Amino acid sequence: MLEWDDLLARLATPFFWVLRAVWFLGWDVGVRGIGWWVGWHVLRMLTLGRYPSTTLQDQDGASWGEWLLVELFGLALIGATLALLWGRIY
């Protein structure tokens, strides 16, 4: 006979797999995609097209340091913009 613990574990397992997939998609699209997109465009404008040397679609071909710099710059820019907007709203 099934006990409640076994039943809950069997029902919760697919839920946690779906939750893990959503988390992965959120990280991949939200952090990697948007951070790279914003950072790439702004750095290209600031450096007059010299940096980053990779194309916008070649995120996986960028070196680790270049990828990290562009990602963090883009995410910091998004965060600073949101902080400024939040300060004006409240």
PyMOL commands that set and color helices and strands:
alter all, ss='L'
color gray80, all
select helices_A, chain A and resi 4-46+59-61+64-89
alter helices_A, ss='H'
color red, helices_A
deselect
rebuild
show_as cartoon
